[in-house]
Amino acid sequence: MIQTERLKIYAASNGEMKKFIEAQCVDALKEAYTEMVCGCIKHPEQRVWYAIWMIELKNGTHIGELCFKGLGADGMVEIGYGVSEEYEGKGYATEAVSAVVRWAIDQPGVARIEAETEAENIASQRVLEKCGFIATGSIGEEGPRFVWNPLMS
């Protein structure tokens, strides 16, 4: 578990993830989260890189999720995140991403951290910039690609 001043962030168990998936109403999210559970089962020795990470306030209120998209052979991990609408604009995403990125870069085999965000999602791009990510100038499946620069954070 990673703790910050206001948050608790942890990789959910397979059981927690399955319950979380069952509660989803958006098919695309349900599909993405199901892929994560499959990744955890297929790669139990690397499950933290496939799990759904829960973002909670210190009082246990669930406010969002975070994930990695596997650990590449080249040492690259890609991070994704989201905070529920009622908690946006309060710095929670920045706090969570910053803490998890600092944790991730200290893990064995991790050489760099990348992220993508939709081109029109300026708030998410701003979160990445505040956390020390810089735009690479390339466009991925979800939009502009960013790479974490430890000298910028």
DSSP file (Angstrom, degrees, kcal/mol; ACC not computed):
  #  RESIDUE AA STRUCTURE BP1 BP2  ACC     N-H-->O    O-->H-N    N-H-->O    O-->H-N    TCO  KAPPA ALPHA  PHI   PSI    X-CA   Y-CA   Z-CA
    1    1 A M              0   0    0      0, 0.0     2,-0.5     0, 0.0     9,-0.2   0.000 360.0 360.0 360.0 138.6    0.0    0.0    0.0
    2    2 A I  E     -A    9   0A   0      7,-3.2     7,-2.9    94,-0.0     2,-0.4  -0.930 360.0-165.6-107.9 130.8    1.2    3.5   -0.9
    3    3 A Q  E     +A    8   0A   0     -2,-0.5     5,-0.2     5,-0.2     2,-0.2  -0.943   9.2 177.8-120.6 141.6    0.0    6.3    1.4
    4    4 A T        -     0   0    0      3,-2.4    92,-0.0    -2,-0.4    91,-0.0  -0.576  53.7 -78.5-121.0-171.7    0.1   10.0    0.9
    5    5 A E  S    S+     0   0    0     -2,-0.2    53,-0.1     1,-0.2     3,-0.0   0.883 128.6  10.4 -58.2 -38.7   -1.1   12.9    3.0
    6    6 A R  S    S+     0   0    0     51,-0.1    52,-1.6    86,-0.1     2,-0.3   0.530 119.9  66.1-118.1  -9.7   -4.7   12.3    1.9
    7    7 A L  E     - B   0  57A   0     50,-0.2    -3,-2.4    51,-0.1     2,-0.4  -0.798  49.8-155.6-126.1 157.1   -4.8    9.0    0.1
    8    8 A K  E     -AB   3  56A   0     48,-2.7    48,-2.7    -2,-0.3     2,-0.4  -0.999  21.6-174.6-121.2 130.0   -4.4    5.2    0.3
    9    9 A I  E     +AB   2  55A   0     -7,-2.9    -7,-3.2    -2,-0.4     2,-0.3  -0.992  12.3 159.6-129.7 125.9   -3.5    3.5   -3.0
   10   10 A Y  E     - B   0  54A   0     44,-1.7    44,-3.0    -2,-0.4     2,-0.5  -0.996  44.4-106.4-149.5 151.9   -3.3   -0.2   -3.3
   11   11 A A  E     - B   0  53A   0     -2,-0.3    42,-0.3    42,-0.3    37,-0.1  -0.672  44.9-127.5 -76.6 122.3   -3.3   -3.1   -5.8
   12   12 A A        -     0   0    0     40,-2.9    40,-0.2    -2,-0.5    -1,-0.1  -0.330  20.5-111.3 -69.7 150.8   -6.7   -4.8   -5.4
   13   13 A S     >  -     0   0    0      1,-0.1     4,-2.5    38,-0.1     5,-0.2  -0.307  33.5-103.5 -71.0 165.2   -6.8   -8.6   -4.9
   14   14 A N  H  > S+     0   0    0      1,-0.2     4,-2.3     2,-0.2     5,-0.2   0.907 124.4  50.9 -58.3 -41.3   -8.2  -10.7   -7.8
   15   15 A G  H  > S+     0   0    0      2,-0.2     4,-2.1     1,-0.2    -1,-0.2   0.914 109.8  48.8 -62.9 -44.0  -11.5  -11.1   -5.8
   16   16 A E  H  > S+     0   0    0      1,-0.2     4,-2.3     2,-0.2    -1,-0.2   0.900 111.4  50.8 -62.2 -40.4  -11.8   -7.3   -5.3
   17   17 A M  H  X S+     0   0    0     -4,-2.5     4,-2.5     2,-0.2    -2,-0.2   0.913 108.1  51.5 -64.9 -41.7  -11.1   -6.8   -8.9
   18   18 A K  H  X S+     0   0    0     -4,-2.3     4,-2.1     2,-0.2    -1,-0.2   0.906 112.0  46.6 -63.0 -41.7  -13.8   -9.3  -10.0
   19   19 A K  H  X S+     0   0    0     -4,-2.1     4,-1.3     2,-0.2    -1,-0.2   0.895 111.8  51.8 -64.6 -39.9  -16.4   -7.5   -7.7
   20   20 A F  H  < S+     0   0    0     -4,-2.3     4,-0.4     1,-0.2     3,-0.2   0.905 109.6  49.4 -62.8 -42.6  -15.3   -4.2   -9.0
   21   21 A I  H >< S+     0   0    0     -4,-2.5     3,-1.4     1,-0.2    -2,-0.2   0.906 106.3  55.8 -64.2 -42.8  -15.8   -5.4  -12.6
   22   22 A E  H 3< S+     0   0    0     -4,-2.1    -1,-0.2     1,-0.3    -2,-0.2   0.818 105.9  52.8 -59.7 -30.7  -19.3   -6.8  -11.9
   23   23 A A  T 3< S+     0   0    0     -4,-1.3    -1,-0.3    -3,-0.2    -2,-0.2   0.567  86.1 109.7 -83.1  -9.0  -20.3   -3.3  -10.6
   24   24 A Q    <   -     0   0    0     -3,-1.4    -3,-0.0    -4,-0.4     3,-0.0  -0.430  44.1-173.8 -72.2 140.8  -19.2   -1.6  -13.8
   25   25 A C        +     0   0    0     -2,-0.1     2,-0.6     1,-0.0    -1,-0.1   0.603  64.8  83.1-103.9 -19.1  -21.8   -0.1  -16.2
   26   26 A V     >  -     0   0    0      1,-0.2     4,-2.5     2,-0.0     3,-0.3  -0.791  67.5-152.5 -94.0 118.6  -19.5    0.9  -19.0
   27   27 A D  H  > S+     0   0    0     -2,-0.6     4,-2.5     1,-0.2     5,-0.2   0.861  93.7  55.0 -59.0 -39.3  -18.7   -2.0  -21.3
   28   28 A A  H  > S+     0   0    0      1,-0.2     4,-2.3     2,-0.2    -1,-0.2   0.895 111.4  44.8 -63.6 -39.5  -15.3   -0.6  -22.3
   29   29 A L  H  > S+     0   0    0     -3,-0.3     4,-3.0     2,-0.2     5,-0.3   0.912 111.2  53.2 -68.8 -42.3  -14.2   -0.3  -18.7
   30   30 A K  H  X S+     0   0    0     -4,-2.5     4,-1.9     1,-0.2    -2,-0.2   0.914 111.7  46.4 -57.7 -43.8  -15.5   -3.8  -17.9
   31   31 A E  H  X S+     0   0    0     -4,-2.5     4,-2.0     2,-0.2    -1,-0.2   0.923 113.5  47.7 -65.6 -45.7  -13.5   -5.2  -20.8
   32   32 A A  H  X S+     0   0    0     -4,-2.3     4,-1.5     1,-0.2    -2,-0.2   0.916 113.4  47.4 -63.3 -43.8  -10.3   -3.3  -19.8
   33   33 A Y  H  X S+     0   0    0     -4,-3.0     4,-2.0     1,-0.2    -1,-0.2   0.852 108.7  54.9 -67.9 -33.9  -10.6   -4.3  -16.2
   34   34 A T  H  X S+     0   0    0     -4,-1.9     4,-2.3    -5,-0.3    -1,-0.2   0.899 105.3  53.3 -64.7 -39.7  -11.2   -7.9  -17.2
   35   35 A E  H  X S+     0   0    0     -4,-2.0     4,-2.2     1,-0.2    -1,-0.2   0.873 106.7  53.7 -60.5 -36.6   -8.0   -7.9  -19.2
   36   36 A M  H  X S+     0   0    0     -4,-1.5     4,-2.2     2,-0.2    -2,-0.2   0.928 107.4  48.7 -65.4 -44.8   -6.2   -6.7  -16.1
   37   37 A V  H  X S+     0   0    0     -4,-2.0     4,-2.2     1,-0.2    -2,-0.2   0.923 111.0  51.2 -60.2 -43.3   -7.5   -9.6  -14.0
   38   38 A C  H  X S+     0   0    0     -4,-2.3     4,-2.7     1,-0.2    -1,-0.2   0.895 108.7  51.8 -60.6 -39.9   -6.4  -12.0  -16.8
   39   39 A G  H  X S+     0   0    0     -4,-2.2     4,-2.3     2,-0.2    -1,-0.2   0.890 108.4  51.2 -62.7 -39.8   -3.0  -10.3  -16.7
   40   40 A C  H  < S+     0   0    0     -4,-2.2    -2,-0.2    10,-0.2    -1,-0.2   0.905 113.7  44.3 -62.7 -42.1   -2.8  -10.9  -12.9
   41   41 A I  H  < S+     0   0    0     -4,-2.2    -2,-0.2     1,-0.2    -1,-0.2   0.899 116.7  45.5 -70.3 -40.9   -3.7  -14.5  -13.3
   42   42 A K  H  < S+     0   0    0     -4,-2.7    -2,-0.2     1,-0.3    -1,-0.2   0.818 125.8  30.6 -72.3 -31.6   -1.3  -15.0  -16.3
   43   43 A H    ><  +     0   0    0     -4,-2.3     3,-2.0    -5,-0.2    -1,-0.3  -0.539  66.3 160.6-127.0  64.3    1.6  -13.2  -14.6
   44   44 A P  G >  S+     0   0    0      0, 0.0     3,-1.1     0, 0.0     4,-0.2   0.806  76.1  59.2 -60.6 -28.4    1.2  -13.7  -10.8
   45   45 A E  G 3  S+     0   0    0      1,-0.2     3,-0.1    -3,-0.1    -5,-0.1   0.658 117.3  33.0 -72.9 -14.3    4.9  -12.8  -10.2
   46   46 A Q  G X  S+     0   0    0     -3,-2.0     3,-2.1    -7,-0.2     4,-0.3  -0.025  77.3 132.4-125.9  28.4    4.2   -9.4  -11.8
   47   47 A R  G X>  +     0   0    0     -3,-1.1     4,-2.1     1,-0.3     3,-1.9   0.781  63.8  66.4 -59.3 -29.5    0.6   -8.9  -10.7
   48   48 A V  G 34 S+     0   0    0      1,-0.3    -1,-0.3     2,-0.2    20,-0.2   0.786  97.9  55.9 -62.2 -23.7    1.2   -5.3   -9.5
   49   49 A W  G <4 S+     0   0    0     -3,-2.1    21,-3.0    -6,-0.2    -1,-0.3   0.502 118.1  32.4 -85.7  -3.6    1.8   -4.3  -13.1
   50   50 A Y  T <4 S+     0   0    0     -3,-1.9   -10,-0.2    -4,-0.3    -2,-0.2   0.543  96.7 103.0-121.8 -18.5   -1.6   -5.7  -14.2
   51   51 A A  S  < S-     0   0    0     -4,-2.1     2,-0.6   -12,-0.1    17,-0.6  -0.168  75.8-109.8 -70.7 158.6   -3.8   -5.1  -11.2
   52   52 A I  E     - C   0  67A   0    -40,-0.2   -40,-2.9    15,-0.1     2,-0.6  -0.811  33.6-147.2 -81.3 124.3   -6.4   -2.4  -10.7
   53   53 A W  E     -BC  11  66A   0     13,-3.3    13,-2.2    -2,-0.6     2,-0.4  -0.858  10.3-140.0 -96.5 125.2   -5.0    0.0   -8.1
   54   54 A M  E     -BC  10  65A   0    -44,-3.0   -44,-1.7    -2,-0.6     2,-0.6  -0.675   6.7-152.8 -87.3 136.3   -7.7    1.5   -5.9
   55   55 A I  E     +BC   9  64A   0      9,-2.8     8,-2.8    -2,-0.4     9,-1.4  -0.952  25.2 169.7-108.8 119.8   -7.4    5.2   -4.9
   56   56 A E  E     -BC   8  62A   0    -48,-2.7   -48,-2.7    -2,-0.6     6,-0.2  -0.939  36.2-115.0-129.4 150.3   -9.1    5.9   -1.6
   57   57 A L  E >   -B    7   0A   0      4,-2.7     3,-2.4    -2,-0.3   -50,-0.2  -0.392  46.6 -99.1 -69.2 162.8   -9.3    8.8    0.8
   58   58 A K  T 3  S+     0   0    0    -52,-1.6   -51,-0.1     1,-0.3    -1,-0.1   0.776 125.2  60.7 -57.1 -26.3   -7.8    8.0    4.2
   59   59 A N  T 3  S-     0   0    0    -53,-0.2    -1,-0.3     2,-0.1   -52,-0.1   0.431 124.1-102.3 -83.2   2.9  -11.3    7.4    5.5
   60   60 A G  S <  S+     0   0    0     -3,-2.4     2,-0.4     1,-0.3    -2,-0.1   0.407  71.0 147.6  95.1  -1.7  -11.8    4.6    3.0
   61   61 A T        -     0   0    0      1,-0.1    -4,-2.7    -5,-0.0     2,-0.4  -0.545  48.1-129.3 -70.1 124.0  -13.9    6.4    0.5
   62   62 A H  E     +C   56   0A   0     -2,-0.4    -6,-0.2    -6,-0.2     3,-0.1  -0.615  37.8 163.6 -76.0 126.1  -13.2    5.1   -3.0
   63   63 A I  E     -     0   0A   0     -8,-2.8    21,-3.5    -2,-0.4     2,-0.3   0.500  55.3 -34.5-122.3  -8.3  -12.4    8.0   -5.4
   64   64 A G  E     -CD  55  83A   0     -9,-1.4    -9,-2.8    19,-0.3    -1,-0.3  -0.993  52.2-103.8 173.5-175.6  -10.7    6.4   -8.4
   65   65 A E  E     -CD  54  82A   0     17,-2.0    17,-2.4    -2,-0.3     2,-0.3  -0.909  16.6-167.6-136.0 162.5   -8.5    3.8   -9.9
   66   66 A L  E     +CD  53  81A   0    -13,-2.2   -13,-3.3    -2,-0.3     2,-0.3  -0.966  12.1 177.1-144.4 153.4   -5.0    3.6  -11.3
   67   67 A C  E     -CD  52  80A   0     13,-2.7    13,-2.6    -2,-0.3     2,-0.3  -0.989  23.8-139.2-154.1 162.7   -3.3    0.9  -13.3
   68   68 A F  E     - D   0  79A   0    -17,-0.6    11,-0.2    -2,-0.3     3,-0.1  -0.823  21.8-134.2-112.8 161.3   -0.1   -0.1  -15.1
   69   69 A K  E     -     0   0A   0      9,-1.5   -19,-0.2     1,-0.5    10,-0.1  -0.330  63.1 -71.1-114.6  50.3   -0.3   -1.9  -18.5
   70   70 A G  E     -     0   0A   0    -21,-3.0     2,-0.6     8,-0.1     8,-0.6  -0.005  54.7 -83.6  86.3 165.1    2.3   -4.6  -17.7
   71   71 A L  E     - D   0  77A   0      6,-0.1     6,-0.2    -3,-0.1    -1,-0.1  -0.950  46.0-140.3-109.9 113.5    6.1   -4.3  -17.4
   72   72 A G    >   -     0   0    0      4,-2.7     3,-2.1    -2,-0.6    -2,-0.0  -0.284  21.1-114.4 -71.9 157.4    7.8   -4.5  -20.8
   73   73 A A  T 3  S+     0   0    0      1,-0.3    -1,-0.1     2,-0.1    -2,-0.0   0.754 119.0  58.8 -60.8 -24.5   11.0   -6.4  -21.4
   74   74 A D  T 3  S-     0   0    0      2,-0.1    -1,-0.3    38,-0.0    -2,-0.1   0.390 123.7-105.0 -86.3   3.2   12.6   -3.0  -22.0
   75   75 A G  S <  S+     0   0    0     -3,-2.1    36,-3.0     1,-0.3    37,-1.9   0.584  74.5 140.3  86.3  10.9   11.7   -1.8  -18.5
   76   76 A M  E     - e   0 112A   0     35,-0.2    -4,-2.7    34,-0.2     2,-0.4  -0.742  27.9-175.9 -92.2 133.2    8.8    0.4  -19.6
   77   77 A V  E     -De  71 113A   0     35,-2.0    37,-2.6    -2,-0.4     2,-0.5  -0.978  13.7-148.1-120.5 141.2    5.5    0.6  -17.6
   78   78 A E  E     - e   0 114A   0     -8,-0.6    -9,-1.5    -2,-0.4     2,-0.4  -0.913  13.0-150.5-108.3 135.5    2.6    2.7  -18.8
   79   79 A I  E     -De  68 115A   0     35,-2.7    37,-0.5    -2,-0.5     2,-0.3  -0.824  14.0-178.7-108.0 143.8    0.3    4.3  -16.2
   80   80 A G  E     +D   67   0A   0    -13,-2.6   -13,-2.7    -2,-0.4     2,-0.3  -0.961  10.0 169.7-133.5 154.0   -3.4    5.0  -16.5
   81   81 A Y  E     -D   66   0A   0     -2,-0.3     2,-0.3   -15,-0.3   -15,-0.2  -0.991  14.3-175.4-159.9 161.1   -5.6    6.7  -14.0
   82   82 A G  E     -D   65   0A   0    -17,-2.4   -17,-2.0    -2,-0.3     2,-0.4  -0.942   9.6-156.4-162.2 144.4   -9.0    8.2  -13.3
   83   83 A V  E     -D   64   0A   0     -2,-0.3   -19,-0.3   -19,-0.2     5,-0.1  -0.970  38.1 -98.0-122.3 138.7  -10.7   10.0  -10.4
   84   84 A S    >   -     0   0    0    -21,-3.5     3,-2.5    -2,-0.4     4,-0.5  -0.203  38.2-111.4 -55.2 145.1  -14.5   10.1  -10.0
   85   85 A E  G >  S+     0   0    0      1,-0.3     3,-1.4     2,-0.2    -1,-0.1   0.829 114.8  58.5 -51.2 -41.1  -16.0   13.3  -11.3
   86   86 A E  G 3  S+     0   0    0      1,-0.3    -1,-0.3     3,-0.0    -2,-0.1   0.635 109.3  46.4 -69.0 -10.3  -17.0   14.6   -7.9
   87   87 A Y  G X  S+     0   0    0     -3,-2.5     3,-0.9   -24,-0.2     5,-0.5   0.384  86.8 114.5-109.5   1.4  -13.4   14.4   -6.8
   88   88 A E  T <   +     0   0    0     -3,-1.4    -4,-0.0    -4,-0.5    -3,-0.0  -0.345  69.9  30.4 -68.6 152.9  -11.8   16.1   -9.9
   89   89 A G  T 3  S+     0   0    0      1,-0.1    -1,-0.2    -2,-0.0    -4,-0.0   0.588  92.9  96.0  78.2  10.6  -10.1   19.4   -9.5
   90   90 A K  S <  S-     0   0    0     -3,-0.9    -2,-0.1     0, 0.0    -1,-0.1   0.318  99.7-106.3-113.5   5.5   -9.0   18.8   -5.9
   91   91 A G  S  > S+     0   0    0     -4,-0.1     4,-2.3     3,-0.0     5,-0.2   0.497  84.0 123.1  85.4   3.9   -5.4   17.6   -6.7
   92   92 A Y  H  > S+     0   0    0     -5,-0.5     4,-2.7     2,-0.2     5,-0.2   0.912  72.9  49.5 -66.7 -42.2   -6.2   13.9   -5.9
   93   93 A A  H  > S+     0   0    0     -6,-0.2     4,-2.9     2,-0.2     5,-0.3   0.929 112.9  47.7 -62.9 -44.0   -5.1   12.6   -9.3
   94   94 A T  H  > S+     0   0    0      1,-0.2     4,-2.4     2,-0.2     5,-0.2   0.920 113.0  48.6 -61.6 -44.1   -1.8   14.5   -9.1
   95   95 A E  H  X S+     0   0    0     -4,-2.3     4,-1.9     2,-0.2    -2,-0.2   0.913 115.3  44.1 -62.1 -44.4   -1.2   13.3   -5.6
   96   96 A A  H  X S+     0   0    0     -4,-2.7     4,-2.5     2,-0.2     5,-0.2   0.949 115.5  45.7 -68.2 -49.7   -1.9    9.6   -6.6
   97   97 A V  H  X S+     0   0    0     -4,-2.9     4,-2.6     1,-0.2     5,-0.2   0.919 112.7  51.3 -62.1 -44.1    0.0    9.6   -9.8
   98   98 A S  H  X S+     0   0    0     -4,-2.4     4,-1.9    -5,-0.3    -1,-0.2   0.927 113.0  44.9 -58.7 -46.6    3.0   11.3   -8.2
   99   99 A A  H  X S+     0   0    0     -4,-1.9     4,-1.8    -5,-0.2    -2,-0.2   0.910 115.3  46.3 -66.1 -42.8    3.2    8.8   -5.4
  100  100 A V  H  X S+     0   0    0     -4,-2.5     4,-3.0     2,-0.2    -1,-0.2   0.867 110.3  53.2 -71.6 -35.7    2.7    5.8   -7.6
  101  101 A V  H  X S+     0   0    0     -4,-2.6     4,-2.4    -5,-0.2    -1,-0.2   0.921 109.1  49.2 -63.9 -43.3    5.3    6.9  -10.1
  102  102 A R  H  X S+     0   0    0     -4,-1.9     4,-0.6    -5,-0.2    -1,-0.2   0.877 114.0  46.7 -64.4 -36.5    7.9    7.4   -7.4
  103  103 A W  H >< S+     0   0    0     -4,-1.8     3,-0.9    -5,-0.2     4,-0.2   0.944 112.3  50.4 -65.9 -48.0    7.1    3.9   -6.1
  104  104 A A  H >< S+     0   0    0     -4,-3.0     3,-2.1     1,-0.3    -2,-0.2   0.887 103.3  56.5 -61.8 -42.9    7.2    2.4   -9.5
  105  105 A I  H 3< S+     0   0    0     -4,-2.4    -1,-0.3     1,-0.3    -2,-0.2   0.739 104.3  55.6 -66.1 -20.1   10.6    3.8  -10.6
  106  106 A D  T << S+     0   0    0     -3,-0.9    -1,-0.3    -4,-0.6    -2,-0.2   0.457  87.2 102.9 -88.1  -1.2   12.1    2.2   -7.5
  107  107 A Q  S X  S-     0   0    0     -3,-2.1     3,-1.8    -4,-0.2    -3,-0.0  -0.581  86.0 -93.9 -84.9 145.9   10.9   -1.3   -8.4
  108  108 A P  T 3  S+     0   0    0      0, 0.0    -1,-0.1     0, 0.0     3,-0.1  -0.286 108.2  17.0 -57.2 135.3   13.3   -3.9  -10.0
  109  109 A G  T 3  S+     0   0    0      1,-0.2     2,-0.6    -4,-0.1    -4,-0.1   0.298  89.8 125.5  88.6  -8.7   13.2   -3.9  -13.8
  110  110 A V    <   +     0   0    0     -3,-1.8    -1,-0.2    -6,-0.2   -34,-0.2  -0.747  20.5 160.5 -90.3 121.9   11.6   -0.5  -14.2
  111  111 A A        +     0   0    0    -36,-3.0     2,-0.3    -2,-0.6   -35,-0.2   0.712  64.7   1.4-107.6 -31.9   13.6    1.9  -16.4
  112  112 A R  E     -e   76   0A   0    -37,-1.9   -35,-2.0    37,-0.0     2,-0.4  -0.991  56.5-139.1-156.7 160.6   10.9    4.4  -17.5
  113  113 A I  E     -e   77   0A   0     35,-0.3    35,-3.3    -2,-0.3     2,-0.3  -0.985  22.6-179.0-127.2 132.1    7.3    5.3  -17.1
  114  114 A E  E     -eF  78 147A   0    -37,-2.6   -35,-2.7    -2,-0.4     2,-0.3  -0.819   4.4-174.1-126.6 166.1    5.0    6.5  -19.9
  115  115 A A  E     -eF  79 146A   0     31,-2.2    31,-3.2    -2,-0.3     2,-0.3  -0.982  10.1-153.2-154.0 157.6    1.4    7.6  -20.2
  116  116 A E  E     - F   0 145A   0    -37,-0.5     2,-0.3    -2,-0.3    29,-0.2  -0.961  13.4-179.4-129.4 151.7   -1.1    8.6  -22.9
  117  117 A T        -     0   0    0     27,-1.5    23,-0.1    -2,-0.3    -2,-0.0  -0.990  38.9 -88.3-147.2 153.3   -4.1   10.8  -22.6
  118  118 A E    >   -     0   0    0     -2,-0.3     3,-1.6    25,-0.2    25,-0.2  -0.300  38.3-120.7 -60.9 143.9   -6.8   12.0  -25.0
  119  119 A A  T 3  S+     0   0    0      1,-0.3    -1,-0.1    23,-0.2    24,-0.1   0.839 112.5  47.2 -56.9 -36.4   -5.8   15.1  -26.9
  120  120 A E  T 3  S+     0   0    0      1,-0.2     2,-1.8     2,-0.1    -1,-0.3   0.525  86.3  94.8 -85.3  -4.2   -8.8   17.1  -25.5
  121  121 A N    <>  +     0   0    0     -3,-1.6     4,-1.9     1,-0.2     3,-0.2  -0.542  43.8 162.0 -88.9  74.7   -8.2   16.0  -21.9
  122  122 A I  H  >  +     0   0    0     -2,-1.8     4,-2.4     1,-0.2    -1,-0.2   0.852  70.0  58.9 -62.9 -37.3   -6.2   19.0  -20.9
  123  123 A A  H  > S+     0   0    0     -3,-0.2     4,-2.0     1,-0.2    -1,-0.2   0.915 107.4  46.3 -61.0 -42.8   -6.8   18.3  -17.2
  124  124 A S  H  > S+     0   0    0      2,-0.2     4,-2.3     1,-0.2    -1,-0.2   0.890 111.2  51.8 -67.6 -38.8   -5.2   14.9  -17.5
  125  125 A Q  H  X S+     0   0    0     -4,-1.9     4,-2.4     1,-0.2    -1,-0.2   0.894 108.8  51.8 -62.4 -38.4   -2.3   16.4  -19.5
  126  126 A R  H  X S+     0   0    0     -4,-2.4     4,-2.6     2,-0.2    -2,-0.2   0.885 106.6  53.4 -65.5 -39.2   -1.8   18.9  -16.7
  127  127 A V  H  X S+     0   0    0     -4,-2.0     4,-1.6     2,-0.2    -2,-0.2   0.948 110.0  48.2 -58.1 -49.1   -1.7   16.2  -14.1
  128  128 A L  H  <>S+     0   0    0     -4,-2.3     5,-2.7     1,-0.2     3,-0.3   0.924 111.6  49.3 -59.6 -45.3    1.0   14.4  -16.0
  129  129 A E  H ><5S+     0   0    0     -4,-2.4     3,-1.5     1,-0.2    -1,-0.2   0.914 109.2  51.7 -61.2 -43.4    3.0   17.7  -16.4
  130  130 A K  H 3<5S+     0   0    0     -4,-2.6    -1,-0.2     1,-0.3    -2,-0.2   0.804 108.3  53.5 -62.2 -28.3    2.7   18.4  -12.6
  131  131 A C  T 3<5S-     0   0    0     -4,-1.6    -1,-0.3    -3,-0.3    -2,-0.2   0.392 128.4 -95.3 -89.7   3.0    4.0   14.9  -11.9
  132  132 A G  T < 5S+     0   0    0     -3,-1.5    17,-2.7     1,-0.3    20,-0.3   0.619  76.9 140.2  97.0  13.4    7.1   15.4  -14.1
  133  133 A F  E   < -G  148   0A   0     -5,-2.7     2,-0.4    15,-0.3    -1,-0.3  -0.638  33.6-158.0 -86.2 147.8    6.0   13.9  -17.4
  134  134 A I  E     -G  147   0A   0     13,-2.7    13,-2.5    -2,-0.3     2,-0.1  -0.972  25.0-105.9-125.7 144.3    7.0   15.5  -20.6
  135  135 A A  E     -G  146   0A   0     -2,-0.4    11,-0.3    11,-0.2   -10,-0.0  -0.426  20.7-156.9 -66.5 137.5    5.2   15.2  -24.0
  136  136 A T  E     -     0   0A   0      9,-2.8    -1,-0.1     2,-0.3    10,-0.1   0.619  35.7-119.1 -90.1 -14.5    7.2   13.0  -26.4
  137  137 A G  E    S+     0   0A   0      8,-0.6     2,-0.3     1,-0.4     9,-0.1   0.372  79.7 110.8  88.6  -4.5    5.6   14.5  -29.5
  138  138 A S  E     -     0   0A   0      7,-0.3     7,-2.5     5,-0.0     2,-0.5  -0.692  62.2-135.0-102.6 159.0    4.3   11.2  -30.5
  139  139 A I  E     -G  144   0A   0     -2,-0.3     2,-0.1     5,-0.2   -23,-0.0  -0.950  21.0-170.5-115.0 128.2    0.6   10.1  -30.6
  140  140 A G        -     0   0    0      3,-3.4     3,-0.4    -2,-0.5     5,-0.0  -0.247  48.0 -75.0-100.3-167.4   -0.4    6.7  -29.2
  141  141 A E  S    S+     0   0    0      1,-0.2    -2,-0.0    -2,-0.1   -25,-0.0   0.831 133.3  35.8 -59.8 -34.5   -3.7    4.8  -29.4
  142  142 A E  S    S-     0   0    0      1,-0.3    -1,-0.2   -24,-0.1   -23,-0.2   0.531 124.2 -88.3-100.5  -8.1   -5.3    7.1  -26.8
  143  143 A G  S    S+     0   0    0     -3,-0.4    -3,-3.4   -25,-0.2    -1,-0.3  -0.957  84.3  17.5 137.4-157.2   -3.6   10.4  -27.7
  144  144 A P  E     - G   0 139A   0      0, 0.0   -27,-1.5     0, 0.0     2,-0.4  -0.185  69.0-133.2 -55.3 139.9   -0.5   12.3  -26.9
  145  145 A R  E     -F  116   0A   0     -7,-2.5    -9,-2.8   -29,-0.2    -8,-0.6  -0.769  21.2-169.3-100.6 140.6    2.3   10.2  -25.3
  146  146 A F  E     -FG 115 135A   0    -31,-3.2   -31,-2.2    -2,-0.4     2,-0.4  -0.934   7.8-156.2-127.3 149.4    4.2   11.4  -22.3
  147  147 A V  E     -FG 114 134A   0    -13,-2.5   -13,-2.7    -2,-0.3     2,-0.3  -0.981  25.0-116.1-126.1 141.6    7.3   10.1  -20.6
  148  148 A W  E     - G   0 133A   0    -35,-3.3   -35,-0.3    -2,-0.4   -15,-0.3  -0.587  24.0-165.0 -79.1 133.0    8.3   10.6  -16.9
  149  149 A N    >>  -     0   0    0    -17,-2.7     3,-2.3    -2,-0.3     4,-0.7  -0.951   9.9-157.2-118.0 108.1   11.4   12.6  -16.4
  150  150 A P  T 34 S+     0   0    0      0, 0.0     3,-0.4     0, 0.0    -1,-0.1   0.759  93.4  61.1 -60.0 -22.6   12.7   12.3  -12.8
  151  151 A L  T 34 S+     0   0    0      1,-0.2   -19,-0.1     2,-0.1    -3,-0.0   0.683 103.6  50.8 -75.1 -16.5   14.6   15.6  -13.2
  152  152 A M  T <4        0   0    0     -3,-2.3    -1,-0.2   -20,-0.3   -20,-0.2   0.596 360.0 360.0 -95.5 -12.8   11.3   17.4  -13.8
  153  153 A S     <        0   0    0     -4,-0.7    -1,-0.2    -3,-0.4    -2,-0.1   0.481 360.0 360.0 -94.9 360.0    9.4   16.1  -10.8
